[in-house]
């Protein structure tokens, strides 16, 4: 540790008082149990960069589940654990001091070693030292650890040259098989490079290039998880541009597009809240709206079958996959729909179930003002317009229930939409003519 800084003062200044008190509660318990306790990874990196976050991972050399049980016994709350990985989640009791200013739970992790039986496999886990635990991480700048227990409070541990790479602005893997063990690290390398304005070190870039074909073998869920993180970043456009430049987007799916127009759309819209009349957030459930819009804008200019092929490769949640498919169908059909009478335009969109985010994404993408106005009119007026006559009225006129009802009511609605009638009297006259026919 010779020459490494003590970060106790930085840590104290970075954390709000309630979080610092919570951290010291865990430190006190770990010290009594003679457990070496560390904050590791991104928190330490960001603390050194000068942009500290509030979220930290706590790693114990020893039994983190036992630490969690001791905290629960002393302070209450609830504990869940995963014995295979040696991890515990301590849920704070509702009456914990200033609970409203704290996260609902703390993750406690036993230091462990990992090895991979074959490329892209999930790791096999064994209990290990902090040094071995840090060695399983992705890049040197994420291997920094801050020791917390007893007299070691604030000690920086750097076994893999992370501090030096952080100061030089370099993204470097720890070993030559890093991307083979976990190809999603290639996506993270680009994310960190662009987020911090760093550069991927030359040998790391060579290893990334060699491992690129392995991305094809990674599950869609894991790839999408990384793309979700990228789309949530403020510098998502440079990140995606770099992924394209390195051939990583094409390795994920050969049809995954990238061009100046996609960049423009993603840059212009995802973080603006949608006007309420478009109902663009309806049906998304737990998918964040900016992310859902970003995926839809990214893929809608593709033919529908290719957009759906990418959605399925990425295991995009079914409700968003449907939105993307509908948006692509509408986008590609718009030139043919542009000159249809309002009634046929309306009936087509309704038959295709085009609504909400699918419609709004196409509206945002269009440059043709006449077509934009047509989509807006459909959303705000045409889809709401109905004939005054109902099925009950037709029944009262002695018409037997059946397909004729739909034909008559559809004809009346079409007449309203196309401006052929504009008063209840004109509707009644048209109804008489239809019944005679």
N, C-alpha and C positions, 0 to 999 in steps of 0.2 A: 504493500500500500504506500510505499515511499513516494512522497511528493503529491499525493492525491488530496484534494481539499476536503474539509469537514463541512457538511451542508446543513448542520443543525439550524443555524440562523436563517438560512434561506427557507428551510422547511417551515419554521415557525412563522415566518412572514407570509408564506404562500397560502397557508390553510386558514380559513375562517375559524374563530375561536371554538365553536361547537365541534367541528371536525377534528381540530387539534386535540381537544379534550377526549374525544372518542378514541383517537389513535393512541393517546397516552394511557388510556384504560387498558387497551390491548397490550401495549408495551409492558405495563406494570405486571399483568398476569403472565405474559411470556417470560419476563425476567424472573419472577418467582418460580416458574417451572423449569428454569435454566434452558430455555429454548432460544436459540439465535433467531431473531426476527428481522425481516428485511422488507422494504418497499422495493419493487423491481420494475424494470421495463420502461414503458412510455412515460410514466409519471416522473421518473428520475431524469430521463432524456429532456422532457419539456421543462423541468425545473432548471436544468443547466442552460437550456436555450433562452430562458427568461419568459416563457409562456406557460406557467404552471397550470395544471388542471386540478380538478377537485377529486377525481376518481383515482384510487390507487389499489394495486394488487399487493396483498400481504403474503409473504412466503416464509414458512418456518422450517428451519433445519431440525427435523424431527416430526412429531405427530401433530399436524394441524387440527385433526378431528378432536384430539384430547384438549387442545387449546380452546376450541369452540365449546366443548362440554364444560370446561372450567368457566368460561365467560357466561354461559347460560346459567350454570349453577349459582354464580355470584350476582348476576344482574337480571336474570329472567330472559324472557323472549323465547324464541323457537330455533331449533337447530335441524338442518338437513345435512346429510353427508353422503359421500360417494367413496366407499372404502377402496375400490380398485385404484382410483386416482389419488386417494389421500386428501380429498378436498372437503371442506365444510362451508356451509352458508349459515351465518348467524343472523337471524331476523331480530332486530331490536324490539324490546317491549314497547308498547304504546306510551307508557309513562316514563320512558327514558328521558333524562333532561334534554330539553330543546330538540325533541324528536322531529319536530316539523322542519328543522333546518338540517336534518341528517338524511343520508340514504336509508332506505328501509332495511337494508341488510349489508353485511360485510362478507366478502369472500376470503376464506383462509385456505392456504394451499401448502401442502407438504412439498418441500424441495424434492425433485424427482429427476431421474434420467429417462430418456426415451430412445428407442431404436426402431427402425422400420424394416419389416421383413421383405418388402419389395416396393418399387416405385409407386407412388400415389396411395400406398396403404395407410390406414390410420396407425398411430404409433403403439408399440408395446411399452408399458410403463413399469419402472422400478423406482423404489425409494433411493434418493441420492443426496449429495451435498449441494450447497448453493452454487458451487462452481459448475457441477454437472447440470444443475437445473438451468443455469444461464446459457450453457452450451447448446441446449435444445432450441434456443430462440432463433429468430430469423436473421437479424442483422446485428452487427457489432454495436450500433448506437442504441439497440434495445437490450443490451446485456448488462447495463449498469445497474448496480444495486446499492441501496442505502440501508446500512445496518442501524437498528433502532434499540436493541435491548441493552440495559445496564450502562456500563461505561462506554459502550461502543456507539452511543446515540449520535447519529449524524455522519458516521464513517462511510465514505464512498468506496465501493469495491468495484474494481475494473480488471477482469481477468483476460479480456479479449481485445483490448485496444479501443474500446468504444469511445472513451473521452477524446482520444486523439482524432478518431474519424469524425466525431461530432464537431470538433474545432475546425477540422479541414473541410467539413461539408461533404462527406463521402458516405455513400451507401455501399456496405461491403458485407457479403455473406461470411459465415464463420468457417465453412469448409466446402470442398469442391462438390459434394453431393447434396448440398442444401436444397437446390431447386428440384433435384431428382426425388428427394424425400418428400417434398411438399411443393408441387408446381404452382400453387396459389401464391407462393412467396414472390413470384415474378410480378404479379399484379400489385402486391404490397410494395415491392421495390420502387415501382413507378409512382405509386401513391405518395410514398415518403419523399422521393426525389423531387416531385413537383410541389408538394405541400411546403417543404422547407427551402426550396430553391437550391437543393444539393445536386450532386451528380453521382450516377452509378459508377463505381470504380471499374477500371478497365477489365480486370480479370473477372469480376462479377458479371459484367456485361457479356463477356465471352461465354461464361457458364449459362447465363440466361438464354442466349441465342441457341446454344446447343440443346438446352432442355425445352425449348418452346413447343416442339411437337407433343410433349407429354401433357400439355393442357387439354388436349382432346380427350384424354382418358380420365380426367377429373370429373367427379359428379357435378351435375348442374346446380345442385343446392350450394355446393362449396364455391363454385365460380360466381354464382349470383350474389352470394353473401359478400364477396369482395367487390363486385360491381355496385352493389347497394352502397357500400361505404364510399366508393368513388363518387357516385352520383350525389351523395349527401355532402360532399366537400365543397368549399367555396371555389376551389381551383379544379373543379371536375373537368372543364374543357381542356386545359393543358394536359391533364392526366390521360384523358381518352385520346387526345392527339398523339401523345407519346406511345400509348399502347398500340395505336394503329401503325405508327412509324416503325415499331419494333416487330410488327407482325403478330402481336399477341391477340388482337381482336379476331383476326382471321383464323388463328389457331383455336379459338373458342368455338367459332362457327364461321365457315367460309363466306356466308352471306351477311355477316354482321357489318352494317355499313358505317362508313365515316367519310364525310366530305364537308365542305365549307357551309353547306346549307344545314346539315345536322348540327354543326357547331353553333351556327347562328341561332337556331331554334332553341337549343339547350341553354344557350347563354342568355337568351332574351326572356324566357318565360317561367322556368320551374319554380322560382321562389316568390312569384307574385300571386296573392290569393285570388281565386276565381270569382268573378261577379256572381252573386247568388242566383241570378235568373238561369244560369247554365246548369245548375245542380251537379257540378263537376265532381264534387266530393262524395256524392251519394254512392253507396254500395262498396266503398273502398275498405270499410271496416278498419283493420289495424295497419293497412298500408299507408304510409305518409303520402299526402297528396303531391308534394313536389316530386317525390321519387316516382310515383305512378305516372304523373304527367311526363316526366323525363323519359321513361321507358316508351310511353306511347308516341311521343314526338320523335324519338330515335328510330322507331320501327315502322311508322305508319306509311311512309312513302314506298315501302316494299310491296310487291304483290302479296295478297292475303296469305297464301299458302307458305310463302317464305317467312313472313312475319310470325306466323304461328309455329313454324319449324324452329325458329330461334327461341321463341317463348318456351317451347317444350324442352329444348336443349338446356335452357337456363332454369327449368322447373319454376317458372314464374307462377305465382298463385293463380288458380283457375279464374277467379273473378277478374283479375287484371289481364290475363291471357285473352278472355272474351272481349274486354274493352279494346285491346290492341288489334285483335282480329277484325272487329267491327270498324275501327278507325281506318284500317288499311283498306277494307272493302269500300267504305264511303269515299276515301281519298282517291282511289283509283277509278271510281265510277263517276266522280263529280263532273268531268267534261261531258259525259253523256246525259247527266241529270240537269245540266245548266239551263237548257231551254225547254224543259218539260213544264206543262201547266202546273200551278201550285198544287192541284189535287193529286196528280200523279207523282209529283215530287214527295208530297206528304205521305201518300200511301206506301211508296217504295221505302222510305226511311222507317216507317212504322213496321212494315213487313220484315225488314232486316233488324229490327230492334235497336236502331241507332239512337242513342240517347246519352245524356250526361257527358262524361269525360271524352268518349269517342267523338262526339259531335264538337265539343269545345276544342279539342286538339286539332281537328281539321280546320276549324274556324281560325285558330291562331296561325296555322301553317299557310293558309291561303294568302296570296297577294292580290287576287282578282276581287276588287271591292264589290262588284255586283254579286258574285257568288257568296262573299262574306255576308252581305246584306240578306241574301236569300236564306242562308243558314240561321241568321239571327231571327228573321221573320218566322221561320219554321219553329224555332225554339220558343219564341215569345208569343206567337199568335196562332199560326196555322194548326199546330198539333192540339191546341185547346178548342178549336172551333168545331162545333157539332150542330147537326140539324135540330130544329125544335121538335120535330116529329119523333116519337119513340116507338118501340115495339108494341107497347100497350095500345098506342093510337092505331096501329095497323091491325091489331087483334080486334079492336072495337069496330073497325071497318069491315070485319068479317074475313080478313085475309088469313088463310091457314098458316100456322108457323112453319118455317122452313127456309131454304136458301133465298127465297124471294125477299124476305125481310131484309137480309144483308144487302141485296142488290138495290132495293128501294132506298134504304137509309144511306148507303154509300153514294148513290146518285144525288140525293139531296145534299149531302155534305160536300160532294164535289162541286155542285153548283154554287154553294156559298164560297168555297175556297177560290173558285175561278172567277168570282164576281158576276156570275150569270144571274144570281138572285141576291137581294140585299135587304128584303123585308119579310116578315112572317106571312104577309099576304101573298107575296110571290112564291114563297115556299109551298103554301097551300095549293096555289094554282098548279105548280109543277107536280105536286103529289097527285093531284087529280089526273093529270096527263099520264103520269107513270102508271097509275092504277088502270086507266083505260087501256093502256098498251099491254 
